[in-house]
Protein backbone atom coordinates (compact mmCIF):
# COMPACT_ATOMS: atom_id res chain seq x y z
CA UNK A 1 0.00 0.00 0.00
CA UNK A 2 1.01 3.60 -0.52
CA UNK A 3 0.49 6.13 2.27
CA UNK A 4 0.59 9.91 2.29
CA UNK A 5 1.61 10.87 5.82
CA UNK A 6 0.66 14.48 6.52
CA UNK A 7 2.87 15.81 9.29
CA UNK A 8 5.20 12.97 8.39
CA UNK A 9 8.37 14.71 9.53
CA UNK A 10 7.26 15.22 13.16
CA UNK A 11 7.63 13.22 16.36
CA UNK A 12 4.91 10.69 15.54
CA UNK A 13 4.82 11.05 11.77
CA UNK A 14 8.46 10.24 11.15
CA UNK A 15 8.12 7.03 13.17
CA UNK A 16 4.89 6.08 11.39
CA UNK A 17 6.71 6.45 8.07
CA UNK A 18 9.56 4.25 9.34
CA UNK A 19 7.17 1.57 10.62
CA UNK A 20 5.15 1.41 7.41
CA UNK A 21 8.21 1.29 5.16
CA UNK A 22 9.77 -1.41 7.35
CA UNK A 23 6.58 -3.45 6.88
CA UNK A 24 6.99 -3.29 3.09
CA UNK A 25 4.63 -0.41 2.34
CA UNK A 26 5.48 2.88 0.67
CA UNK A 27 4.96 5.78 3.08
CA UNK A 28 5.77 9.30 1.93
CA UNK A 29 6.09 12.13 4.49
CA UNK A 30 4.53 15.51 3.72
CA UNK A 31 4.85 18.79 5.62
CA UNK A 32 5.59 22.46 4.94
CA UNK A 33 9.27 21.50 4.65
CA UNK A 34 8.40 19.23 1.69
CA UNK A 35 6.27 21.89 0.02
CA UNK A 36 2.83 20.84 1.27
CA UNK A 37 0.65 23.44 3.02
CA UNK A 38 -2.64 22.04 4.35
CA UNK A 39 -3.99 25.52 5.12
CA UNK A 40 -3.45 27.14 1.71
CA UNK A 41 -3.74 23.82 -0.13
CA UNK A 42 -0.37 24.25 -1.84
CA UNK A 43 0.98 20.90 -3.05
CA UNK A 44 -1.84 19.01 -1.37
CA UNK A 45 -3.50 17.30 -4.31
CA UNK A 46 -0.17 16.08 -5.66
CA UNK A 47 0.76 14.75 -2.22
CA UNK A 48 -2.30 12.50 -1.98
CA UNK A 49 -2.70 11.79 -5.70
CA UNK A 50 -1.70 8.12 -5.76
CA UNK A 51 -2.13 7.23 -2.08
CA UNK A 52 -4.28 4.34 -0.95
CA UNK A 53 -4.55 5.95 2.48
CA UNK A 54 -3.92 9.34 4.04
CA UNK A 55 -2.67 9.62 7.62
CA UNK A 56 -3.17 13.10 9.07
CA UNK A 57 -0.78 13.78 11.94
CA UNK A 58 -0.47 17.54 11.44
CA UNK A 59 -0.98 19.56 14.58
CA UNK A 60 -2.12 23.09 15.27
CA UNK A 61 0.68 25.57 16.02
CA UNK A 62 -1.34 26.87 18.98
CA UNK A 63 -3.54 25.29 21.64
CA UNK A 64 -5.93 28.21 22.03
CA UNK A 65 -9.14 29.11 20.20
CA UNK A 66 -7.19 29.57 16.94
CA UNK A 67 -6.74 25.78 16.82
CA UNK A 68 -10.42 25.47 15.83
CA UNK A 69 -9.80 27.36 12.59
CA UNK A 70 -6.64 25.35 11.92
CA UNK A 71 -8.35 21.98 12.16
CA UNK A 72 -11.43 23.10 10.24
CA UNK A 73 -9.48 24.49 7.30
CA UNK A 74 -6.88 21.73 7.17
CA UNK A 75 -9.44 18.94 7.35
CA UNK A 76 -11.70 20.50 4.74
CA UNK A 77 -8.74 20.87 2.38
CA UNK A 78 -7.41 17.37 3.04
CA UNK A 79 -10.80 15.68 2.67
CA UNK A 80 -11.58 17.52 -0.56
CA UNK A 81 -8.23 16.60 -2.10
CA UNK A 82 -8.46 13.00 -0.90
CA UNK A 83 -11.98 12.52 -2.22
CA UNK A 84 -10.98 13.95 -5.60
CA UNK A 85 -8.23 11.37 -6.11
CA UNK A 86 -10.11 8.41 -4.64
CA UNK A 87 -8.33 7.82 -1.32
CA UNK A 88 -9.86 4.74 0.34
CA UNK A 89 -8.83 5.22 3.99
CA UNK A 90 -8.28 8.38 6.04
CA UNK A 91 -6.67 8.17 9.50
CA UNK A 92 -6.31 10.85 12.17
CA UNK A 93 -4.66 10.79 15.57
CA UNK A 94 -6.75 12.21 18.42
CA UNK A 95 -6.94 12.06 22.23
CA UNK A 96 -8.64 9.60 24.59
CA UNK A 97 -11.56 11.36 26.27
CA UNK A 98 -11.26 14.39 23.99
CA UNK A 99 -15.03 14.86 23.82
CA UNK A 100 -15.31 14.93 27.62
CA UNK A 101 -13.33 18.15 28.20
CA UNK A 102 -15.20 20.95 26.39
CA UNK A 103 -13.59 23.55 28.64
CA UNK A 104 -10.31 23.24 26.68
CA UNK A 105 -10.17 25.02 23.30
CA UNK A 106 -7.70 22.53 21.85
CA UNK A 107 -9.83 19.55 22.84
CA UNK A 108 -12.89 21.14 21.24
CA UNK A 109 -10.80 21.69 18.12
CA UNK A 110 -9.83 18.02 17.99
CA UNK A 111 -13.49 17.03 18.39
CA UNK A 112 -14.25 19.28 15.41
CA UNK A 113 -11.55 17.48 13.43
CA UNK A 114 -13.11 14.12 14.30
CA UNK A 115 -16.62 15.33 13.42
CA UNK A 116 -15.51 16.61 10.01
CA UNK A 117 -13.93 13.25 9.26
CA UNK A 118 -17.01 11.31 10.40
CA UNK A 119 -19.27 13.48 8.24
CA UNK A 120 -17.00 13.23 5.21
CA UNK A 121 -17.13 10.91 2.22
CA UNK A 122 -14.06 8.75 2.93
CA UNK A 123 -13.89 5.54 5.02
CA UNK A 124 -11.92 6.42 8.14
CA UNK A 125 -10.25 5.40 11.37
CA UNK A 126 -9.69 7.64 14.40
CA UNK A 127 -6.88 6.61 16.74
CA UNK A 128 -7.32 8.18 20.18
CA UNK A 129 -4.22 8.05 22.39
CA UNK A 130 -3.72 8.89 26.05
CA UNK A 131 -1.18 11.58 27.02
CA UNK A 132 2.31 11.12 25.58
CA UNK A 133 5.14 10.38 27.99
CA UNK A 134 7.25 12.84 26.01
CA UNK A 135 4.93 15.72 27.01
CA UNK A 136 5.60 15.41 30.74
CA UNK A 137 8.44 17.96 30.78
CA UNK A 138 6.19 20.55 29.12
CA UNK A 139 3.40 19.74 31.58
CA UNK A 140 5.76 20.38 34.48
CA UNK A 141 7.02 23.63 32.97
CA UNK A 142 3.51 25.04 32.51
CA UNK A 143 2.84 25.22 36.25
CA UNK A 144 6.33 25.84 37.61
CA UNK A 145 6.87 28.84 39.87
CA UNK A 146 10.46 29.02 41.05
CA UNK A 147 11.27 25.62 42.54
CA UNK A 148 7.63 24.59 42.92
CA UNK A 149 5.44 22.73 40.43
CA UNK A 150 1.69 22.80 41.02
CA UNK A 151 -0.20 19.82 39.63
CA UNK A 152 -3.72 18.44 40.06
CA UNK A 153 -4.52 14.82 40.91
CA UNK A 154 -5.97 14.19 37.44
CA UNK A 155 -5.60 10.48 36.51
CA UNK A 156 -3.21 10.08 33.56
CA UNK A 157 -2.29 6.90 31.66
CA UNK A 158 0.85 7.89 29.72
CA UNK A 159 1.86 6.22 26.47
CA UNK A 160 5.22 6.33 24.68
CA UNK A 161 5.35 8.05 21.29
CA UNK A 162 7.03 4.96 19.82
CA UNK A 163 4.02 2.84 20.83
CA UNK A 164 1.60 5.43 19.43
CA UNK A 165 3.43 5.36 16.10
CA UNK A 166 3.27 1.58 15.94
CA UNK A 167 -0.47 1.51 16.62
CA UNK A 168 -1.17 4.27 14.07
CA UNK A 169 0.77 2.38 11.40
CA UNK A 170 -1.09 -0.86 12.17
CA UNK A 171 -4.50 0.81 12.03
CA UNK A 172 -3.65 2.65 8.80
CA UNK A 173 -2.52 -0.56 7.11
CA UNK A 174 -5.78 -2.29 8.05
CA UNK A 175 -9.34 -1.80 6.89
CA UNK A 176 -11.16 1.40 7.91
CA UNK A 177 -13.04 0.92 11.18
CA UNK A 178 -15.34 3.92 10.60
CA UNK A 179 -15.02 4.59 14.30
CA UNK A 180 -12.50 5.03 17.11
CA UNK A 181 -9.56 2.88 18.20
CA UNK A 182 -8.40 3.80 21.72
CA UNK A 183 -4.79 3.22 22.76
CA UNK A 184 -3.12 3.77 26.14
CA UNK A 185 -0.07 3.06 28.24
CA UNK A 186 -0.19 0.26 30.82
CA UNK A 187 -0.27 2.28 34.04
CA UNK A 188 -2.47 5.01 35.58
CA UNK A 189 -0.98 7.72 37.79
CA UNK A 190 -2.40 10.82 39.46
CA UNK A 191 -0.68 13.66 37.62
CA UNK A 192 0.89 15.07 40.78
CA UNK A 193 2.40 11.67 41.60
CA UNK A 194 3.65 11.33 38.03
CA UNK A 195 5.32 14.72 38.38
CA UNK A 196 7.11 13.68 41.57
CA UNK A 197 8.26 10.43 39.99
CA UNK A 198 9.63 12.32 36.99
CA UNK A 199 11.51 14.92 39.01
CA UNK A 200 13.15 12.28 41.23
CA UNK A 201 14.20 10.19 38.23
CA UNK A 202 15.80 13.23 36.60
CA UNK A 203 17.41 14.50 39.83
CA UNK A 204 15.42 17.70 39.34
CA UNK A 205 15.38 19.85 42.48
CA UNK A 206 11.85 21.13 42.01
CA UNK A 207 9.07 19.89 44.29
CA UNK A 208 5.45 19.14 43.46
CA UNK A 209 2.55 20.67 45.36
CA UNK A 210 -0.87 19.12 44.79
CA UNK A 211 -3.21 21.80 43.46
CA UNK A 212 -6.43 20.70 41.78
CA UNK A 213 -6.86 24.15 40.23
CA UNK A 214 -3.45 24.26 38.50
CA UNK A 215 -2.81 24.05 34.77
CA UNK A 216 -4.85 22.80 31.84
CA UNK A 217 -5.54 19.41 33.40
CA UNK A 218 -7.53 21.09 36.18
CA UNK A 219 -10.35 21.27 33.62
CA UNK A 220 -10.50 17.48 33.38
CA UNK A 221 -13.24 15.76 35.38
CA UNK A 222 -12.76 12.26 36.75
CA UNK A 223 -10.80 9.65 34.83
CA UNK A 224 -11.92 10.56 31.29
CA UNK A 225 -8.31 10.72 30.06
CA UNK A 226 -7.63 7.09 31.00
CA UNK A 227 -8.22 4.05 28.83
CA UNK A 228 -11.78 2.88 28.21
CA UNK A 229 -12.45 -0.85 28.42
CA UNK A 230 -11.91 -1.44 24.69
CA UNK A 231 -8.48 0.23 24.57
CA UNK A 232 -5.40 -1.45 23.19
CA UNK A 233 -2.70 -1.31 25.86
CA UNK A 234 0.89 -0.52 24.90
CA UNK A 235 3.80 -2.38 26.52
CA UNK A 236 6.09 0.50 27.55
CA UNK A 237 5.86 1.47 31.23
CA UNK A 238 6.61 5.03 32.26
CA UNK A 239 9.31 4.02 34.74
CA UNK A 240 11.11 2.02 32.04
CA UNK A 241 10.78 4.90 29.59
CA UNK A 242 12.25 7.31 32.15
CA UNK A 243 15.28 5.10 32.66
N, C-alpha and C positions, 0 to 999 in steps of 0.2 A: 504493500500500500504506500501511497505517497501522501505526506502530511505537510500542510502549511502551518507552521508554529508561530503565531503572532505573539510578540514579546519573547521570541526564541533565543535572545541573547542574555536574558536576565537570570536571576538566581534559580528559579524553577525551570524556566524555558530551556536554558542551555542543557540542563540535565535530562529533560524530556527528550530533546533532540538526540542526545547521546544514547539514551535507553532505546529509543525507537530504531536508530541506525544499527545499534548492536544486535537488535532482534531481526535484522534483515530488511527493515523497511527503509524508505527514503524520506527523511524528515528535513525540511528546509526552514531555517530560522529567518524570521522577518521582524524588523524593528526600524525606527527612524535611522539608525546607523547603516541599514542596508537599503535605504531609500523608500521605505514604506511608511506612510503617515495615515493612521486610521481615523484621524480627525478631519483632515482635508480630503482624504481619499487618494492621495498621490501614491501611485504604484500598487494600489490595493488589488485591482482586478487581475493584474499580471501575477501577483503573488499567489493568488488562490486558483489561478486558471486551470491547472491540471491536477489539483489536489483531490484525493478521495475524501479527506477529512480536514477540517480546520480546527486547530486548538488555539483558543484565545486566552493568553496568559498576560495580556497587557494590563497594566495597572494605572490608576489615576495618579497624577503627580501630586495631588493634594488629598487630604482626608476630610475636608470641610464640605460645605454645600456645593461647591464647584464640581465635586466628584459626580454629582447627579448628571450634569450636562456632559461630562466626559463619557460616562458609560452609555448615556442615551445616544449621543452622536456616533461614538465608535461602534456600538452594536448595530445601529441602523445601517451604517456604511458597510460593515462586515457582512451582515446578513444579506443585504442587497447584492453585493458582489458575489457572495457565495451561491445565492440562488441563481444568479445569472449564468454561472458556469457549471451548475449542476452538482455542487458539493453534496455528499450523501450523509455526512455526519459532522455535527458541530459540537465542540466540547468547550466548556468554560470551567474555571476553577473559582469556587466561592468559599463560604465560611459556614461551618456548622452553627446552627442556631441563628443565622443571619436575620431571619424574619421575626425573631423574638426580641430584637433590641431596636425599636423604631426611634429611640432617643438619639441614636448616633447617625449623623449625616452619611458617613461612609457606608454603614450597614444598609441604610435605606437605598443608597446608590447601587449597592450590589444586588439588593432585591429587585430593583428596577432592571438591572442587567439580566437577571434570571427571568423576569416576567417577559421581557422583550424576546428572549430566546424561546420561551414556551409558546408564545403567541405567533412565532414566526413559522416559515414554511419548511424548515429543514429538520429532519430527525436529529435529536440532540441527546447529550448527556451532561449533567451538571455534577461535578465533583466538589463536595463540600468538605473542607478540611478544618480540623481544630487549629488552635494557635500554633504558629511555627516556633520551634525551639530557638531558632536564630533571631527571633524578635525580642527575646528577653532583655537584652542589653538596652534596647530602645525603650522598652517598657519601664525599666528601672530609671532611665535618664529623665523620662517625662515627669516624674514626681519626686525628683531629688532636690533637696534644699540643703546645701552645705554637705554635711556628712550623714544626713538622714534621708531615707527613702520612705515615702508614705504609700502603702498599698492596701487595697481592700482584700477581703477574704474570698473573693470570687473564685469558684472552682474552675480550674483550667486543666486541660488534658493535652499537653504539648506533643507535637509531632515533628520529626526531623524533616527538613526540606528534601533530603535524599529519598525518604520514604514517600513523601507527597509526589515527587517526580515519577517514581516507579508506578504508583497507583494511577496517576494521570495517563501515563503511556499505555498501561494495560487497558484502561477504560477506552481510550481513544482507538486502540487497535481492535476492540471488540465491536459488537453491534450496538447501535444506539439504544439506550434504555428508556428514552423519553421520560426521564424522571431524574431523581437525585441519588447519587452514590455518596454515602457519608464515610469519611476516613478519620482515624484518630490515633494518637499515641496510646501506649499501654497503661499509663498511670495518671491518676487525677491528683492534683495538688491544690490547696488554697493558694491564691496568688501571693499572699504575703509570705507563706512558707516557702514557696518556690523562689521568691526573691532572696530569702535568707540562705537557702541552699546554694543558690548561684553565687552570692557574695562570698560565702565561706570557701567554696570550691576555687574561686579566682583570687583568694587572699585579698579581697577588696575591703577596705576599712570602713565602708559605710554600714550603717545599721538600718534595719527595717522597723518601722512603726506601723502597726495595723490601724488603718483608717478607711472605713467603708465609704467615705465620701471622696476619696482621692482618685484622680485620673479617669481615663475614659472607661475603665472597667467597672467603675462605680455605677454606671448606668445599666449594668447587666443584672437581671433578676434571677435568683436561683441558679440552677445548674444547666442553663440552656446552651452553654458553650461546650459542654461535655458530650461524649458520644451517645447517640441514641442506640436503641437495642440492635438495629440492623447494621451498625457501622462495621467496616472492615478495620481491624486493629493492626497497626504497624508494629514491627518488632523492636525498634530502637527505644531504649529507656533513657530518660533525661539524664540520669546520673552517669550512664555510660557515655552519652553524647558529650557531657561536660568534661569527662576525663579524656 
